[in-house]
Amino acid sequence: MTLSSFRTLGVRMLALAGVAVLLTSAAIVAACGGDDDDAPAGSGDGGTTAAGYAAPELLAETDWLATQLDNPALVIVDIRKKEAYDAGHIPGAVWYDQAALKDPDEKLYVIRESLFAEKVGALGIDGTKEVVIYDDGTGLWATRLWWVLDYYGHPKARVVNGGWAKWEKEGRPATKDVPSPKPATFVAKPNPDVLCALDYVAEKATNPNPNVVVLDVRSQAEYTGADVRAARGGHVPNAVNLDWQTSLTDSDPKVWKSAEELRKQFAKAGITEETEVITYCQTGVRAAHTFFTLRLVGLGKGNRVYDGSWAEWGNSKDTPVQQ
């Protein structure tokens, strides 16, 4: 064998050895389940990274949730009507009353701190739990509960993309069994930076700033005053209208649009990453949905929900109204 042939053979043997090492390493990784086995319970992106969202951890896909039903680190919350929950729900899900998102004594505003802590604590929610919330399908009520949790300082919460409608359509398991969660202590830590009052909105609305968008997420008919749901119809001066439902797909079951589509529609409303956005609707529920969507795609800076919304503004005698 010549020296040249020996060298060629040596190179081939080294290459084959390298391939063998790579294949062996891959087999070991596959057998061990990869790095995901070391991830904390309840962690991960919920299966939504493909959509290109800035904060995919805010959404939970149904296929991901189906693998987490026995995860003790999760509390699954059904926020549909009680009769819907009783007729069948996701296994292990507890029920939360939509009415308990507002305060029973100050009905225009978010439920008070002590009462909310009591209600969610009774469901087994404390600072260590990750909360996964679903409603009928649009995310309307689920995002309102998500926002209340966020306001009270609980960052580990997701909304099921497509909700019950998607879960049911996919033929996933359901039950009528009602769980008995172990009560927990929920420590509420209000964050005033994610909501605002009437006077704050009035100051921003009457002193227009290109870096601030007051976003009316009601229907166009409500915005123009054709559909009146308070003493007066119309909208907050200089507010921009973008119906909350435009963030969802037209097809059923409805899910959030892609990040690209969402960013385009918000850009038309003058919203960028540096814009402060104040969302409002009739009672703060639809406003919370859009607040959630903005965080999902990473738009806005210092965004707030005007919790009193049109139920307060439209019924106040001293607030200006445009039509």
Helices and strands as residue ranges (DSSP letters): H 3-32, G 35-38, G 49-51, G 56-58, E 59-60, H 62-66, E 74-78, H 82-87, E 94-95, G 98-101, H 113-121, E 130-134, H 140-151, E 157-160, H 163-169, G 192-194, E 195-196, H 198-206, E 212-216, H 220-224, E 240-241, G 244-247, H 259-268, E 276-280, H 285-297, E 304-306, H 309-313
